Amino acid sequence: MAGEEKPLYHLTVHEAQRLIRSRALSPVELTRAILERIEAVDGKLHAYLNLMADSALAEARVAEAEILQGRYRGALHGIPVAVKDQLDVHGAPATIRNKDSRDLRLSEDSTVVQKLREAGAVMLGKLAMSGLPGELPDVRNPWNLDHIPGGSSTGAGAAVAAGLCLAAIGEDTAGSIRNPASLCGIVGLKPTYGRISRHGLAPLSWSLDHCGPMTRVVEDAAHVLQAVAGYDPKDPTSIQAPIPEYAAALREDVKGTVIGIPRHYIEECRVRTDPEILTLVDQAVGELASLGARVEEVSLLDVVDIAIGDRSGSVLVRNGKGSKERTIPLNLPVRRALSAWLDVRPVSTTPALFTGKVSPRLTTRTLQRVVEVVGRQIQAVDITPHCLRFTFAKRLESNSVPLETIRDLLGHSSIETTKRYLRASVAELQSAVELAV
């Protein structure tokens, strides 16, 4: 079966999907083309950590047979994809999880990989990421080998941009999908927390980790998200919510949509930003306005320093550098939460002072945001083992702290998620959400 004139490895997911469904392209032919591309260029890019060529071809043959029999599964059927090493793949070495035993192979797929297989995707293997143990070669940017691809989903960014897979799943804790997508010129989406299951994902920061698609174009990201989104009882933070038709949203226009532009942040970054980037940002804003969007400049508070004293029941707030400090009393639920946290926090941390940096709109009328501050710092600084985090949550519950407050502290998306979390046993949490210690 013949494809289009452009190289098969440069097809987008929706282009390949159209050819496969019309039987103008075989999943086996497409997979072989990708594997040949990997062999030709990955020696310079180092995007793949574990290439599963034999099993990928076997999966492509199964997909081809199903499609020929009229059992078409959808947009990803027969599409070669790969995933960041953080995600468990049955039969692949667990590099990130087993620092002292890289040859140990996993016995089951993560939920995301399972969903990709159910959608008929062809699994090519696991992609490199920054921060792995051992002496591994650095992943290079396919547009310029002297440049980095952005991290930590380094292999995913490079692989999608170079045509070493048609789509990838990355993971974003603090920009790890969006950074490589930007530096490699592709699309990266950090979805809503709880929308995609993290069961089988080696955690970096429990309440900040997000799995998400990395693709060549926006429509492809919609197709991948459609396949992997959904509730998963194995993930305590997974949300039960309807899954919309993401690709259908691409047919809607932006007329009347309000888009906020934090112009002061853009100006602040001007001196250290390439002029070409600034021009492109301005052009994008103008394009949105020309399409009917209502563009408004917004102003956010500067970074806020917050110091919470030892059970003092108050916070010290300073809005930005050089501004005056003010002490604001906390309400009873927040004082109870703070007290419970101080009871279970590790001895090795500073005993009396808790300092963090966030940027919410902290005013006297919105003191509940302090709850979010405490919650972020709990997961990011102190509570690393999940049993300690769980103990904290149970202590809050026993002190009659409202579920809404516990939800915000733990970073849950809904009250129902918090209720499920509090009902779980420590053993269930250990099997559902492993945390890096």
C-alpha positions in Angstrom: 0.0 0.0 0.0 1.4 3.4 -0.9 1.3 6.4 1.3 1.5 10.1 0.4 4.6 11.8 -1.1 5.9 13.1 2.3 7.9 10.6 4.2 5.8 8.2 6.3 7.6 9.1 9.4 6.5 12.8 9.0 2.8 12.0 8.8 0.7 13.4 11.5 -1.6 11.0 13.4 -4.7 12.2 11.6 -3.0 11.9 8.2 -1.9 8.4 8.9 -5.2 7.5 10.4 -7.0 8.6 7.2 -4.7 6.5 5.0 -4.9 3.4 7.3 -8.7 3.6 7.5 -9.0 3.8 3.7 -6.4 0.9 3.4 -4.0 3.1 1.5 -1.4 2.5 4.2 -0.6 -0.5 6.2 0.2 -0.3 10.0 3.1 -2.7 9.3 4.5 -0.5 6.5 4.2 2.6 8.7 5.9 0.9 11.7 8.7 -0.4 9.5 9.2 3.2 8.2 9.4 4.5 11.7 11.8 1.8 12.8 14.1 2.6 9.8 14.0 6.2 10.7 15.0 5.4 14.3 17.9 3.3 13.1 19.0 6.1 10.8 19.0 9.0 13.2 18.6 8.0 16.8 22.3 7.2 17.2 22.7 11.0 17.2 19.6 11.9 19.1 19.5 9.2 21.8 15.7 9.6 22.2 14.9 5.9 22.9 15.9 4.2 26.1 14.3 0.9 25.3 13.2 0.2 21.7 10.8 -2.7 21.3 11.1 -3.3 17.6 10.0 -7.0 17.4 6.9 -6.6 19.6 6.0 -3.4 17.8 6.0 -5.2 14.4 3.9 -8.0 15.9 1.4 -5.4 17.2 1.3 -3.7 13.8 0.4 -7.0 12.2 -2.4 -7.6 14.6 -3.7 -4.1 14.0 -3.5 -4.6 10.2 -5.5 -7.9 10.5 -8.2 -6.2 12.6 -8.6 -3.3 10.2 -8.8 -5.6 7.2 -11.5 -7.5 9.0 -13.4 -4.3 9.6 -12.7 -4.0 13.3 -11.4 -0.5 13.3 -10.8 0.8 16.8 -10.3 4.5 16.2 -7.8 7.3 15.5 -4.8 5.5 17.1 -5.4 2.1 15.5 -2.1 1.0 13.9 -0.3 4.3 14.9 3.3 3.9 16.3 3.7 5.7 19.6 6.1 5.7 22.5 6.1 6.8 26.2 8.4 8.5 28.6 10.4 6.1 30.8 8.4 7.1 33.9 5.4 5.1 32.5 5.5 1.3 33.1 5.5 -0.8 30.0 5.1 -4.6 30.3 8.4 -6.3 29.4 10.5 -3.1 29.3 13.3 -2.4 31.8 12.3 -0.1 34.7 15.2 2.3 34.5 13.7 5.1 36.6 12.3 2.7 39.3 15.3 0.4 39.7 18.4 2.5 40.1 20.4 -0.6 41.1 18.8 -3.1 38.8 18.1 -1.7 35.4 17.6 -5.1 33.9 14.5 -5.7 35.9 11.5 -5.8 33.5 8.0 -4.7 34.5 5.2 -7.2 34.7 2.3 -5.0 33.8 1.5 -1.8 31.9 0.6 1.5 33.4 -3.0 2.5 32.8 -2.0 5.0 30.1 -0.1 2.3 28.2 -3.0 -0.1 28.6 -5.4 2.5 27.2 -3.1 3.1 24.2 -3.1 -0.6 23.5 -6.9 -0.8 23.8 -7.0 2.0 21.2 -5.0 -0.2 18.9 -1.8 1.9 19.1 1.6 0.2 18.3 4.0 0.5 21.2 7.5 1.3 20.1 9.1 1.5 23.5 10.2 3.8 26.3 11.8 7.2 25.7 14.7 8.8 27.6 14.3 11.5 30.2 16.6 13.7 32.1 17.6 12.7 35.7 17.9 9.0 35.1 20.6 7.0 36.9 23.8 5.9 35.2 25.9 7.3 32.4 23.4 7.7 29.6 24.0 9.9 26.6 22.2 13.3 26.6 19.2 13.6 24.3 19.8 16.1 21.5 17.4 18.5 19.8 16.7 17.2 16.3 16.7 20.8 14.9 20.2 21.4 16.1 22.3 18.7 17.7 24.2 21.3 19.7 21.0 22.3 21.5 19.0 20.6 24.3 15.5 19.3 23.6 14.1 20.6 26.9 13.2 18.4 29.9 12.4 16.4 31.5 10.5 14.6 28.7 13.6 14.9 26.5 13.2 11.8 24.5 9.5 12.4 23.8 10.1 15.9 22.5 13.0 14.8 20.3 11.3 11.6 19.0 8.1 13.4 17.9 9.9 16.2 16.2 12.3 13.9 14.4 9.6 11.4 13.2 10.7 8.6 15.5 7.1 8.1 16.6 3.9 9.7 15.5 2.9 10.6 19.1 4.3 10.2 22.6 3.1 10.4 26.2 5.2 12.7 28.4 4.9 13.7 32.0 4.7 17.2 33.4 5.5 18.2 37.0 6.8 21.7 36.4 6.9 22.1 32.7 8.3 18.7 31.6 5.8 18.4 28.7 5.6 22.0 27.8 9.3 22.8 27.8 10.4 20.1 25.3 7.3 20.8 23.2 8.4 24.5 22.9 12.1 23.8 22.3 11.4 21.0 19.7 8.6 22.8 17.9 5.8 20.4 18.6 2.5 20.4 20.7 2.5 19.4 24.3 -0.5 19.4 26.6 -0.6 19.3 30.4 -4.2 18.2 31.0 -6.4 18.8 34.0 -5.3 17.1 37.2 -7.0 13.7 37.5 -8.1 13.6 33.9 -5.4 11.0 32.9 -4.6 8.2 35.3 -1.1 8.1 36.9 -1.3 4.4 37.9 2.0 2.9 36.8 3.7 6.3 36.6 6.9 6.6 38.7 6.2 9.8 40.7 8.4 12.9 40.9 5.9 15.0 43.0 2.7 13.2 43.9 0.2 16.1 43.6 1.9 17.8 40.7 2.6 15.0 38.2 0.5 15.0 35.0 0.7 12.6 32.0 -0.1 14.2 28.7 0.2 13.9 24.9 3.1 15.2 22.8 2.4 15.4 19.1 3.2 17.2 15.9 -0.1 19.1 15.6 -3.0 20.1 17.9 -5.5 17.7 16.3 -3.2 14.8 17.1 -3.1 15.8 20.7 -6.9 15.7 20.8 -6.9 12.2 19.4 -4.3 10.9 21.9 -6.0 12.6 24.9 -9.3 11.0 23.8 -7.7 7.6 24.0 -6.0 7.9 27.4 -8.4 10.1 29.4 -10.9 8.7 31.8 -11.5 7.5 35.4 -9.3 4.9 36.9 -10.1 3.3 40.3 -6.4 2.4 40.7 -5.5 6.1 41.0 -7.0 7.8 44.1 -6.7 11.2 42.4 -8.5 10.2 39.2 -11.7 12.1 38.5 -15.1 10.7 37.4 -16.2 13.1 34.7 -17.6 12.8 31.2 -15.0 12.7 28.5 -15.9 15.3 25.7 -15.1 14.8 22.1 -11.8 16.8 22.1 -11.4 16.8 18.3 -14.9 18.3 17.9 -13.7 21.4 19.9 -11.3 22.2 17.1 -14.2 23.0 14.8 -15.4 25.7 17.2 -14.2 29.3 16.8 -12.8 31.7 19.5 -15.2 34.5 18.9 -16.2 36.1 22.2 -13.6 34.1 24.2 -11.9 36.2 26.8 -8.1 35.7 26.7 -6.0 37.3 29.5 -2.5 38.5 28.6 -0.1 39.1 31.6 1.7 41.8 29.8 3.9 42.8 32.8 5.4 39.2 32.8 6.1 39.5 29.1 7.9 42.8 29.6 9.8 41.5 32.6 11.2 38.7 30.4 11.9 40.9 27.4 15.6 41.5 28.2 16.4 37.7 28.3 14.1 36.6 25.5 14.9 36.2 21.9 13.2 39.1 20.0 11.8 36.6 17.5 9.9 34.9 20.3 8.4 38.1 21.5 7.3 39.0 18.0 5.7 35.6 17.6 3.8 36.0 20.9 2.5 39.4 19.8 1.5 38.0 16.4 -0.4 35.2 18.1 -2.2 37.6 20.4 -3.1 39.7 17.3 -4.3 36.7 15.4 -6.6 35.6 18.2 -8.0 39.1 18.3 -8.6 39.1 14.6 -10.6 35.8 14.9 -13.0 37.5 17.4 -11.4 36.8 20.8 -11.6 39.5 23.4 -8.0 40.1 24.5 -7.6 41.8 27.8 -4.4 42.6 29.7 -4.4 41.1 33.2 -2.3 41.9 36.3 -1.4 39.3 38.8 0.2 39.8 42.2 4.0 39.4 42.4 5.4 36.3 44.2 4.1 36.3 47.7 6.3 35.2 50.7 4.3 33.5 53.4 5.7 32.6 56.8 3.5 30.5 59.1 4.6 30.5 62.8 4.5 27.6 65.1 0.7 27.2 65.8 0.5 30.9 66.0 -2.8 31.0 64.1 -1.5 33.8 61.8 0.5 34.3 58.6 3.0 36.9 57.7 2.4 38.1 54.1 4.7 40.2 51.9 3.6 41.0 48.4 6.8 41.2 46.3 10.2 42.5 47.2 10.5 45.6 49.3 6.8 45.7 50.2 5.5 46.0 53.8 4.8 42.9 55.8 1.4 42.3 57.4 0.1 39.7 59.8 -3.3 38.1 59.1 -5.1 35.8 61.4 -6.1 32.4 60.2 -9.6 31.0 60.6 -10.3 27.9 62.7 -10.2 25.2 59.9 -6.9 26.5 58.7 -5.5 26.6 62.2 -6.6 23.0 62.8 -4.9 22.0 59.5 -1.7 23.8 60.4 -1.7 22.1 63.8 -2.2 18.7 62.4 0.5 19.2 59.8 3.0 20.3 62.6 2.1 17.1 64.5 3.1 14.8 61.6 5.8 16.7 59.8 9.3 15.0 59.8 11.6 15.9 62.6 14.4 16.8 60.2 12.5 19.9 58.9 12.6 23.3 60.5 10.4 22.9 63.6 8.9 26.4 63.9 8.9 28.2 60.6 7.2 27.3 57.4 8.1 29.4 54.4 6.9 29.1 50.8 6.5 31.0 47.6 3.3 31.0 45.6 1.4 33.5 43.6 -2.3 33.5 44.5 -4.3 36.6 45.1 -3.8 36.7 48.9 -6.1 39.3 50.5 -8.0 39.4 53.8 -11.1 38.1 52.1 -9.4 35.1 50.5 -7.4 33.7 53.4 -8.5 30.2 52.4 -5.8 30.3 49.8 -3.4 29.8 52.6 -4.7 26.2 52.6 -3.4 25.8 49.1 0.0 27.2 50.1 0.3 24.7 52.9 -0.8 21.9 50.7 1.7 22.6 48.0 4.5 22.8 50.4 3.5 19.6 52.2 3.8 17.6 49.0 6.8 19.5 47.6 9.0 19.8 50.7 8.0 17.7 53.6 5.6 14.9 53.0 7.4 12.6 50.6 6.4 9.1 51.8 2.7 8.6 51.0 2.0 7.0 54.4 3.0 10.3 56.1 0.7 12.2 53.7 -2.1 9.8 54.4 -1.5 10.1 58.2 -1.8 13.8 57.8 -5.1 13.5 56.0 -6.5 11.2 58.6 -5.4 13.5 61.4 -7.3 16.4 59.7 -10.4 14.2 59.4 -10.2 13.3 63.1 -9.9 17.0 64.1 -13.1 17.7 62.2 -11.4 19.8 59.6 -14.0 20.3 56.7 -13.6 18.0 53.7 -13.3 21.1 51.5 -10.2 22.1 53.4 -8.7 18.6 53.2 -9.4 18.5 49.5 -7.5 21.7 48.9 -4.6 20.7 51.1 -4.2 17.4 49.3 -4.6 19.0 45.9 -7.6 16.8 45.0 -10.0 17.9 42.3 -13.2 16.9 44.0 -14.7 16.1 47.4 -15.4 12.5 46.1 -11.8 12.0 45.4 -11.0 13.1 49.0 -13.6 10.7 50.4 -12.1 7.8 48.4 -8.7 8.7 49.6 -9.7 8.8 53.3 -11.5 5.4 53.0 -8.4 3.8 51.4 -6.0 1.8 53.5 -2.2 2.5 53.5 -1.7 -0.9 51.7 -4.1 0.2 49.0 -2.3 3.5 48.6 1.0 1.7 48.3 -0.2 -0.4 45.5 -2.1 2.5 43.7 0.4 5.3 44.1 4.0 4.7 44.6 6.0 7.7 45.8 9.7 8.3 45.4 11.3 8.4 48.9 
